[in-house]
Amino acid sequence: MSSTNHYQFNVQMSCSGCSSAVERALSKLEPEVSKTEISLEKQTVDVYTSLPYDTVLEKIKKTGKEVISGTTLN
Amino acid sequence: MADTQALISVQGMTCGACVKTVQTQVGNVDGVTECEVSLLTEECHVLFDKGRTTTSEILETIDECGFDGSLIS
């Protein structure tokens, strides 16, 4: 199993539609993305993936949502 | 070159912010001159220069936003 990185992004989402949109956009990266957890309350997007950080960041930016910050947790 | 019109159905938008997102992203596509998004009818009306962009490129942009775009006319 390739090393799975755990990234957490603060993404400005205003409704469940926005969070499901981000989820759908990230689901296009499967199978490299094994899991995504999105919390509307905390405005966070957790991504478990073998992809590099920049690829995931780029994908989220492309959804047009504002990425306030991003960190790599392992 | 006269602009071409495209009417695209966009599924999955639920609030004003979603509409703004689609409008901004599609508006940023090089060649798009005008873009109106309606939440009620779930449609995106786009005016674009056929020489610089195509409907498939616009559909891909909508797809990348996490919404399901399909060309109506």
N, CA and C atoms of all chains as a GROMACS GRO file, in nm:
protein
  441
    1MET      N    1   0.087  -0.116   0.000
    1MET     CA    2   0.000   0.000   0.000
    1MET      C    3   0.092   0.122   0.000
    2SER      N    4   0.077   0.210  -0.097
    2SER     CA    5   0.164   0.328  -0.100
    2SER      C    6   0.130   0.412   0.024
    3SER      N    7   0.226   0.502   0.056
    3SER     CA    8   0.206   0.577   0.182
    3SER      C    9   0.088   0.670   0.162
    4THR      N   10  -0.002   0.668   0.255
    4THR     CA   11  -0.120   0.755   0.244
    4THR      C   12  -0.095   0.878   0.326
    5ASN      N   13  -0.102   0.992   0.261
    5ASN     CA   14  -0.084   1.117   0.335
    5ASN      C   15  -0.219   1.164   0.384
    6HIS      N   16  -0.218   1.239   0.492
    6HIS     CA   17  -0.344   1.294   0.545
    6HIS      C   18  -0.330   1.446   0.543
    7TYR      N   19  -0.404   1.509   0.454
    7TYR     CA   20  -0.397   1.655   0.445
    7TYR      C   21  -0.524   1.713   0.502
    8GLN      N   22  -0.511   1.832   0.564
    8GLN     CA   23  -0.633   1.898   0.612
    8GLN      C   24  -0.634   2.041   0.559
    9PHE      N   25  -0.744   2.078   0.495
    9PHE     CA   26  -0.753   2.213   0.437
    9PHE      C   27  -0.867   2.288   0.504
   10ASN      N   28  -0.845   2.419   0.530
   10ASN     CA   29  -0.958   2.504   0.574
   10ASN      C   30  -1.018   2.564   0.447
   11VAL      N   31  -1.140   2.522   0.415
   11VAL     CA   32  -1.202   2.568   0.290
   11VAL      C   33  -1.331   2.641   0.324
   12GLN      N   34  -1.348   2.757   0.264
   12GLN     CA   35  -1.464   2.840   0.296
   12GLN      C   36  -1.586   2.783   0.224
   13MET      N   37  -1.674   2.714   0.297
   13MET     CA   38  -1.794   2.655   0.235
   13MET      C   39  -1.915   2.711   0.308
   14SER      N   40  -2.017   2.749   0.233
   14SER     CA   41  -2.128   2.814   0.302
   14SER      C   42  -2.250   2.724   0.315
   15CYS      N   43  -2.255   2.613   0.239
   15CYS     CA   44  -2.376   2.531   0.259
   15CYS      C   45  -2.345   2.387   0.225
   16SER      N   46  -2.441   2.299   0.248
   16SER     CA   47  -2.416   2.156   0.223
   16SER      C   48  -2.391   2.134   0.075
   17GLY      N   49  -2.449   2.220  -0.007
   17GLY     CA   50  -2.427   2.205  -0.153
   17GLY      C   51  -2.281   2.227  -0.186
   18CYS      N   52  -2.223   2.327  -0.116
   18CYS     CA   53  -2.081   2.358  -0.143
   18CYS      C   54  -1.994   2.242  -0.096
   19SER      N   55  -2.026   2.186   0.020
   19SER     CA   56  -1.939   2.079   0.070
   19SER      C   57  -1.954   1.955  -0.018
   20SER      N   58  -2.077   1.927  -0.066
   20SER     CA   59  -2.091   1.809  -0.154
   20SER      C   60  -2.023   1.835  -0.288
   21ALA      N   61  -2.017   1.961  -0.328
   21ALA     CA   62  -1.948   1.992  -0.455
   21ALA      C   63  -1.799   1.963  -0.441
   22VAL      N   64  -1.743   2.002  -0.326
   22VAL     CA   65  -1.600   1.976  -0.305
   22VAL      C   66  -1.578   1.825  -0.299
   23GLU      N   67  -1.672   1.754  -0.232
   23GLU     CA   68  -1.659   1.610  -0.220
   23GLU      C   69  -1.662   1.545  -0.359
   24ARG      N   70  -1.756   1.594  -0.444
   24ARG     CA   71  -1.767   1.536  -0.580
   24ARG      C   72  -1.642   1.565  -0.659
   25ALA      N   73  -1.588   1.687  -0.643
   25ALA     CA   74  -1.467   1.722  -0.718
   25ALA      C   75  -1.352   1.632  -0.676
   26LEU      N   76  -1.342   1.607  -0.544
   26LEU     CA   77  -1.231   1.523  -0.496
   26LEU      C   78  -1.253   1.376  -0.535
   27SER      N   79  -1.381   1.336  -0.545
   27SER     CA   80  -1.406   1.195  -0.577
   27SER      C   81  -1.358   1.162  -0.717
   28LYS      N   82  -1.336   1.267  -0.796
   28LYS     CA   83  -1.284   1.243  -0.932
   28LYS      C   84  -1.138   1.200  -0.927
   29LEU      N   85  -1.075   1.217  -0.809
   29LEU     CA   86  -0.933   1.180  -0.798
   29LEU      C   87  -0.918   1.034  -0.753
   30GLU      N   88  -1.032   0.971  -0.728
   30GLU     CA   89  -1.018   0.830  -0.688
   30GLU      C   90  -0.952   0.753  -0.800
   31PRO      N   91  -0.886   0.638  -0.785
   31PRO     CA   92  -0.868   0.570  -0.658
   31PRO      C   93  -0.753   0.623  -0.573
   32GLU      N   94  -0.682   0.724  -0.621
   32GLU     CA   95  -0.568   0.768  -0.537
   32GLU      C   96  -0.619   0.827  -0.406
   33VAL      N   97  -0.740   0.887  -0.412
   33VAL     CA   98  -0.792   0.944  -0.286
   33VAL      C   99  -0.871   0.834  -0.217
   34SER      N  100  -0.824   0.786  -0.102
   34SER     CA  101  -0.895   0.673  -0.040
   34SER      C  102  -1.012   0.724   0.042
   35LYS      N  103  -0.996   0.840   0.105
   35LYS     CA  104  -1.108   0.886   0.188
   35LYS      C  105  -1.110   1.038   0.195
   36THR      N  106  -1.230   1.096   0.203
   36THR     CA  107  -1.237   1.242   0.226
   36THR      C  108  -1.338   1.264   0.338
   37GLU      N  109  -1.306   1.353   0.430
   37GLU     CA  110  -1.401   1.388   0.537
   37GLU      C  111  -1.419   1.539   0.532
   38ILE      N  112  -1.544   1.580   0.514
   38ILE     CA  113  -1.568   1.725   0.503
   38ILE      C  114  -1.659   1.768   0.617
   39SER      N  115  -1.618   1.871   0.691
   39SER     CA  116  -1.701   1.918   0.801
   39SER      C  117  -1.741   2.062   0.772
   40LEU      N  118  -1.870   2.082   0.756
   40LEU     CA  119  -1.919   2.217   0.722
   40LEU      C  120  -1.901   2.308   0.844
   41GLU      N  121  -1.926   2.252   0.964
   41GLU     CA  122  -1.915   2.337   1.083
   41GLU      C  123  -1.771   2.387   1.098
   42LYS      N  124  -1.676   2.292   1.087
   42LYS     CA  125  -1.536   2.335   1.110
   42LYS      C  126  -1.475   2.392   0.983
   43GLN      N  127  -1.551   2.388   0.872
   43GLN     CA  128  -1.498   2.437   0.743
   43GLN      C  129  -1.367   2.368   0.706
   44THR      N  130  -1.362   2.236   0.740
   44THR     CA  131  -1.236   2.167   0.706
   44THR      C  132  -1.263   2.054   0.607
   45VAL      N  133  -1.158   2.027   0.527
   45VAL     CA  134  -1.165   1.917   0.430
   45VAL      C  135  -1.045   1.828   0.457
   46ASP      N  136  -1.070   1.705   0.507
   46ASP     CA  137  -0.960   1.612   0.533
   46ASP      C  138  -0.952   1.516   0.414
   47VAL      N  139  -0.830   1.501   0.362
   47VAL     CA  140  -0.814   1.413   0.244
   47VAL      C  141  -0.707   1.309   0.275
   48TYR      N  142  -0.742   1.182   0.255
   48TYR     CA  143  -0.645   1.073   0.274
   48TYR      C  144  -0.609   1.024   0.135
   49THR      N  145  -0.484   1.050   0.094
   49THR     CA  146  -0.450   1.018  -0.044
   49THR      C  147  -0.301   0.991  -0.058
   50SER      N  148  -0.266   0.924  -0.168
   50SER     CA  149  -0.123   0.902  -0.194
   50SER      C  150  -0.072   1.014  -0.284
   51LEU      N  151  -0.163   1.100  -0.327
   51LEU     CA  152  -0.122   1.207  -0.419
   51LEU      C  153  -0.041   1.312  -0.343
   52PRO      N  154   0.043   1.388  -0.414
   52PRO     CA  155   0.116   1.496  -0.347
   52PRO      C  156   0.022   1.609  -0.305
   53TYR      N  157   0.069   1.686  -0.208
   53TYR     CA  158  -0.012   1.793  -0.147
   53TYR      C  159  -0.061   1.890  -0.255
   54ASP      N  160   0.030   1.930  -0.346
   54ASP     CA  161  -0.006   2.035  -0.443
   54ASP      C  162  -0.119   1.991  -0.534
   55THR      N  163  -0.119   1.862  -0.570
   55THR     CA  164  -0.224   1.815  -0.662
   55THR      C  165  -0.361   1.833  -0.597
   56VAL      N  166  -0.367   1.797  -0.467
   56VAL     CA  167  -0.496   1.805  -0.399
   56VAL      C  168  -0.534   1.952  -0.381
   57LEU      N  169  -0.435   2.033  -0.344
   57LEU     CA  170  -0.463   2.176  -0.324
   57LEU      C  171  -0.516   2.237  -0.452
   58GLU      N  172  -0.449   2.201  -0.565
   58GLU     CA  173  -0.490   2.254  -0.695
   58GLU      C  174  -0.636   2.217  -0.725
   59LYS      N  175  -0.669   2.090  -0.694
   59LYS     CA  176  -0.804   2.040  -0.723
   59LYS      C  177  -0.907   2.119  -0.645
   60ILE      N  178  -0.877   2.148  -0.519
   60ILE     CA  179  -0.975   2.220  -0.436
   60ILE      C  180  -0.986   2.363  -0.485
   61LYS      N  181  -0.874   2.421  -0.522
   61LYS     CA  182  -0.879   2.560  -0.573
   61LYS      C  183  -0.964   2.567  -0.699
   62LYS      N  184  -0.957   2.462  -0.779
   62LYS     CA  185  -1.032   2.462  -0.905
   62LYS      C  186  -1.182   2.460  -0.880
   63THR      N  187  -1.222   2.417  -0.757
   63THR     CA  188  -1.366   2.416  -0.735
   63THR      C  189  -1.415   2.559  -0.711
   64GLY      N  190  -1.320   2.652  -0.706
   64GLY     CA  191  -1.360   2.792  -0.691
   64GLY      C  192  -1.380   2.832  -0.547
   65LYS      N  193  -1.362   2.736  -0.455
   65LYS     CA  194  -1.380   2.771  -0.312
   65LYS      C  195  -1.248   2.827  -0.260
   66GLU      N  196  -1.258   2.917  -0.165
   66GLU     CA  197  -1.138   2.982  -0.113
   66GLU      C  198  -1.071   2.890  -0.012
   67VAL      N  199  -0.942   2.860  -0.038
   67VAL     CA  200  -0.868   2.774   0.056
   67VAL      C  201  -0.793   2.866   0.153
   68ILE      N  202  -0.839   2.868   0.279
   68ILE     CA  203  -0.780   2.961   0.376
   68ILE      C  204  -0.643   2.910   0.418
   69SER      N  205  -0.635   2.781   0.451
   69SER     CA  206  -0.502   2.727   0.487
   69SER      C  207  -0.503   2.577   0.464
   70GLY      N  208  -0.385   2.518   0.469
   70GLY     CA  209  -0.378   2.372   0.447
   70GLY      C  210  -0.259   2.317   0.524
   71THR      N  211  -0.275   2.200   0.583
   71THR     CA  212  -0.162   2.141   0.657
   71THR      C  213  -0.153   1.992   0.624
   72THR      N  214  -0.034   1.938   0.650
   72THR     CA  215  -0.016   1.793   0.632
   72THR      C  216  -0.009   1.730   0.769
   73LEU      N  217  -0.103   1.641   0.798
   73LEU     CA  218  -0.099   1.571   0.928
   73LEU      C  219  -0.063   1.427   0.899
   74ASN      N  220   0.012   1.366   0.979
   74ASN     CA  221   0.039   1.221   0.950
   74ASN      C  222   0.013   1.139   1.073
   75MET      N  223  -1.603   3.837  -3.470
   75MET     CA  224  -1.665   3.703  -3.472
   75MET      C  225  -1.780   3.708  -3.372
   76ALA      N  226  -1.899   3.676  -3.422
   76ALA     CA  227  -2.013   3.682  -3.330
   76ALA      C  228  -1.997   3.576  -3.222
   77ASP      N  229  -2.049   3.611  -3.104
   77ASP     CA  230  -2.034   3.514  -2.995
   77ASP      C  231  -2.134   3.401  -3.013
   78THR      N  232  -2.095   3.288  -2.962
   78THR     CA  233  -2.185   3.172  -2.967
   78THR      C  234  -2.256   3.162  -2.834
   79GLN      N  235  -2.382   3.118  -2.840
   79GLN     CA  236  -2.458   3.102  -2.713
   79GLN      C  237  -2.461   2.956  -2.675
   80ALA      N  238  -2.457   2.931  -2.545
   80ALA     CA  239  -2.472   2.791  -2.500
   80ALA      C  240  -2.559   2.793  -2.375
   81LEU      N  241  -2.650   2.697  -2.369
   81LEU     CA  242  -2.733   2.685  -2.249
   81LEU      C  243  -2.696   2.552  -2.185
   82ILE      N  244  -2.650   2.559  -2.060
   82ILE     CA  245  -2.600   2.438  -1.993
   82ILE      C  246  -2.682   2.416  -1.867
   83SER      N  247  -2.723   2.292  -1.846
   83SER     CA  248  -2.795   2.262  -1.720
   83SER      C  249  -2.690   2.226  -1.616
   84VAL      N  250  -2.700   2.286  -1.497
   84VAL     CA  251  -2.599   2.262  -1.393
   84VAL      C  252  -2.670   2.204  -1.271
   85GLN      N  253  -2.645   2.078  -1.244
   85GLN     CA  254  -2.712   2.014  -1.130
   85GLN      C  255  -2.623   2.022  -1.006
   86GLY      N  256  -2.689   2.041  -0.891
   86GLY     CA  257  -2.611   2.032  -0.767
   86GLY      C  258  -2.592   2.166  -0.698
   87MET      N  259  -2.639   2.272  -0.758
   87MET     CA  260  -2.623   2.403  -0.691
   87MET      C  261  -2.738   2.420  -0.591
   88THR      N  262  -2.705   2.460  -0.468
   88THR     CA  263  -2.813   2.473  -0.370
   88THR      C  264  -2.819   2.613  -0.308
   89CYS      N  265  -2.716   2.694  -0.326
   89CYS     CA  266  -2.725   2.827  -0.260
   89CYS      C  267  -2.658   2.931  -0.349
   90GLY      N  268  -2.668   3.054  -0.304
   90GLY     CA  269  -2.613   3.165  -0.382
   90GLY      C  270  -2.463   3.152  -0.402
   91ALA      N  271  -2.396   3.094  -0.299
   91ALA     CA  272  -2.250   3.083  -0.309
   91ALA      C  273  -2.214   2.986  -0.421
   92CYS      N  274  -2.298   2.880  -0.436
   92CYS     CA  275  -2.269   2.782  -0.543
   92CYS      C  276  -2.283   2.854  -0.679
   93VAL      N  277  -2.388   2.934  -0.688
   93VAL     CA  278  -2.411   3.006  -0.816
   93VAL      C  279  -2.292   3.096  -0.844
   94LYS      N  280  -2.248   3.169  -0.738
   94LYS     CA  281  -2.135   3.263  -0.757
   94LYS      C  282  -2.011   3.185  -0.801
   95THR      N  283  -1.990   3.067  -0.742
   95THR     CA  284  -1.871   2.987  -0.776
   95THR      C  285  -1.871   2.952  -0.924
   96VAL      N  286  -1.986   2.900  -0.970
   96VAL     CA  287  -1.993   2.858  -1.111
   96VAL      C  288  -1.973   2.980  -1.201
   97GLN      N  289  -2.038   3.092  -1.161
   97GLN     CA  290  -2.028   3.212  -1.245
   97GLN      C  291  -1.883   3.259  -1.253
   98THR      N  292  -1.812   3.258  -1.138
   98THR     CA  293  -1.673   3.304  -1.137
   98THR      C  294  -1.585   3.211  -1.220
   99GLN      N  295  -1.599   3.080  -1.194
   99GLN     CA  296  -1.510   2.985  -1.263
   99GLN      C  297  -1.534   2.986  -1.414
  100VAL      N  298  -1.661   2.987  -1.455
  100VAL     CA  299  -1.690   2.984  -1.600
  100VAL      C  300  -1.649   3.118  -1.660
  101GLY      N  301  -1.671   3.226  -1.582
  101GLY     CA  302  -1.633   3.358  -1.631
  101GLY      C  303  -1.482   3.368  -1.654
  102ASN      N  304  -1.404   3.290  -1.576
  102ASN     CA  305  -1.257   3.296  -1.589
  102ASN      C  306  -1.206   3.220  -1.711
  103VAL      N  307  -1.295   3.143  -1.775
  103VAL     CA  308  -1.249   3.066  -1.891
  103VAL      C  309  -1.218   3.164  -2.004
  104ASP      N  310  -1.097   3.154  -2.059
  104ASP     CA  311  -1.056   3.247  -2.166
  104ASP      C  312  -1.148   3.229  -2.285
  105GLY      N  313  -1.213   3.338  -2.325
  105GLY     CA  314  -1.301   3.325  -2.442
  105GLY      C  315  -1.447   3.342  -2.404
  106VAL      N  316  -1.475   3.330  -2.271
  106VAL     CA  317  -1.614   3.348  -2.228
  106VAL      C  318  -1.638   3.498  -2.209
  107THR      N  319  -1.738   3.551  -2.278
  107THR     CA  320  -1.762   3.696  -2.265
  107THR      C  321  -1.872   3.722  -2.162
  108GLU      N  322  -1.969   3.631  -2.151
  108GLU     CA  323  -2.078   3.658  -2.055
  108GLU      C  324  -2.127   3.527  -1.998
  109CYS      N  325  -2.167   3.531  -1.871
  109CYS     CA  326  -2.209   3.405  -1.808
  109CYS      C  327  -2.315   3.436  -1.704
  110GLU      N  328  -2.436   3.385  -1.727
  110GLU     CA  329  -2.543   3.406  -1.629
  110GLU      C  330  -2.582   3.269  -1.573
  111VAL      N  331  -2.591   3.263  -1.439
  111VAL     CA  332  -2.627   3.135  -1.378
  111VAL      C  333  -2.757   3.154  -1.301
  112SER      N  334  -2.855   3.066  -1.325
  112SER     CA  335  -2.982   3.079  -1.252
  112SER      C  336  -2.998   2.960  -1.159
  113LEU      N  337  -3.016   2.990  -1.029
  113LEU     CA  338  -3.030   2.882  -0.930
  113LEU      C  339  -3.166   2.813  -0.949
  114LEU      N  340  -3.268   2.894  -0.979
  114LEU     CA  341  -3.404   2.839  -0.987
  114LEU      C  342  -3.415   2.738  -1.101
  115THR      N  343  -3.369   2.779  -1.219
  115THR     CA  344  -3.384   2.690  -1.335
  115THR      C  345  -3.262   2.597  -1.346
  116GLU      N  346  -3.162   2.617  -1.258
  116GLU     CA  347  -3.040   2.535  -1.261
  116GLU      C  348  -2.977   2.537  -1.400
  117GLU      N  349  -2.978   2.658  -1.457
  117GLU     CA  350  -2.919   2.669  -1.591
  117GLU      C  351  -2.811   2.775  -1.592
  118CYS      N  352  -2.713   2.753  -1.683
  118CYS     CA  353  -2.604   2.849  -1.698
  118CYS      C  354  -2.602   2.893  -1.844
  119HIS      N  355  -2.627   3.024  -1.864
  119HIS     CA  356  -2.633   3.075  -2.002
  119HIS      C  357  -2.500   3.142  -2.032
  120VAL      N  358  -2.429   3.093  -2.132
  120VAL     CA  359  -2.293   3.142  -2.158
  120VAL      C  360  -2.282   3.201  -2.299
  121LEU      N  361  -2.216   3.316  -2.307
  121LEU     CA  362  -2.180   3.374  -2.439
  121LEU      C  363  -2.029   3.359  -2.450
  122PHE      N  364  -1.981   3.294  -2.558
  122PHE     CA  365  -1.835   3.277  -2.568
  122PHE      C  366  -1.790   3.286  -2.713
  123ASP      N  367  -1.659   3.310  -2.728
  123ASP     CA  368  -1.599   3.326  -2.861
  123ASP      C  369  -1.556   3.187  -2.906
  124LYS      N  370  -1.624   3.134  -3.010
  124LYS     CA  371  -1.600   2.996  -3.054
  124LYS      C  372  -1.452   2.974  -3.091
  125GLY      N  373  -1.383   3.082  -3.126
  125GLY     CA  374  -1.243   3.066  -3.168
  125GLY      C  375  -1.154   3.038  -3.048
  126ARG      N  376  -1.198   3.082  -2.927
  126ARG     CA  377  -1.101   3.072  -2.814
  126ARG      C  378  -1.141   2.964  -2.715
  127THR      N  379  -1.268   2.924  -2.713
  127THR     CA  380  -1.301   2.817  -2.620
  127THR      C  381  -1.415   2.734  -2.676
  128THR      N  382  -1.443   2.621  -2.614
  128THR     CA  383  -1.548   2.533  -2.667
  128THR      C  384  -1.645   2.496  -2.555
  129THR      N  385  -1.760   2.444  -2.592
  129THR     CA  386  -1.859   2.406  -2.488
  129THR      C  387  -1.799   2.296  -2.400
  130SER      N  388  -1.718   2.207  -2.459
  130SER     CA  389  -1.666   2.097  -2.376
  130SER      C  390  -1.571   2.153  -2.270
  131GLU      N  391  -1.497   2.261  -2.308
  131GLU     CA  392  -1.406   2.320  -2.208
  131GLU      C  393  -1.487   2.382  -2.095
  132ILE      N  394  -1.598   2.443  -2.130
  132ILE     CA  395  -1.684   2.507  -2.027
  132ILE      C  396  -1.746   2.398  -1.940
  133LEU      N  397  -1.790   2.289  -2.005
  133LEU     CA  398  -1.850   2.179  -1.927
  133LEU      C  399  -1.747   2.122  -1.830
  134GLU      N  400  -1.620   2.114  -1.878
  134GLU     CA  401  -1.516   2.058  -1.790
  134GLU      C  402  -1.494   2.148  -1.670
  135THR      N  403  -1.498   2.280  -1.694
  135THR     CA  404  -1.481   2.375  -1.583
  135THR      C  405  -1.591   2.355  -1.480
  136ILE      N  406  -1.713   2.337  -1.527
  136ILE     CA  407  -1.826   2.318  -1.435
  136ILE      C  408  -1.807   2.186  -1.359
  137ASP      N  409  -1.757   2.086  -1.432
  137ASP     CA  410  -1.732   1.956  -1.369
  137ASP      C  411  -1.630   1.968  -1.257
  138GLU      N  412  -1.525   2.048  -1.285
  138GLU     CA  413  -1.418   2.063  -1.185
  138GLU      C  414  -1.469   2.136  -1.062
  139CYS      N  415  -1.578   2.212  -1.079
  139CYS     CA  416  -1.633   2.281  -0.962
  139CYS      C  417  -1.711   2.182  -0.875
  140GLY      N  418  -1.732   2.062  -0.927
  140GLY     CA  419  -1.804   1.964  -0.847
  140GLY      C  420  -1.952   1.961  -0.880
  141PHE      N  421  -1.990   2.023  -0.992
  141PHE     CA  422  -2.132   2.020  -1.031
  141PHE      C  423  -2.144   1.940  -1.161
  142ASP      N  424  -2.266   1.892  -1.191
  142ASP     CA  425  -2.285   1.812  -1.312
  142ASP      C  426  -2.340   1.903  -1.421
  143GLY      N  427  -2.257   1.930  -1.521
  143GLY     CA  428  -2.301   2.017  -1.630
  143GLY      C  429  -2.338   1.934  -1.751
  144SER      N  430  -2.450   1.970  -1.816
  144SER     CA  431  -2.482   1.902  -1.942
  144SER      C  432  -2.538   2.005  -2.039
  145LEU      N  433  -2.499   1.989  -2.165
  145LEU     CA  434  -2.533   2.089  -2.265
  145LEU      C  435  -2.679   2.073  -2.307
  146ILE      N  436  -2.757   2.181  -2.299
  146ILE     CA  437  -2.897   2.175  -2.343
  146ILE      C  438  -2.903   2.217  -2.489
  147SER      N  439  -2.844   2.337  -2.515
  147SER     CA  440  -2.845   2.376  -2.658
  147SER      C  441  -2.726   2.464  -2.687
   0.00000   0.00000   0.00000
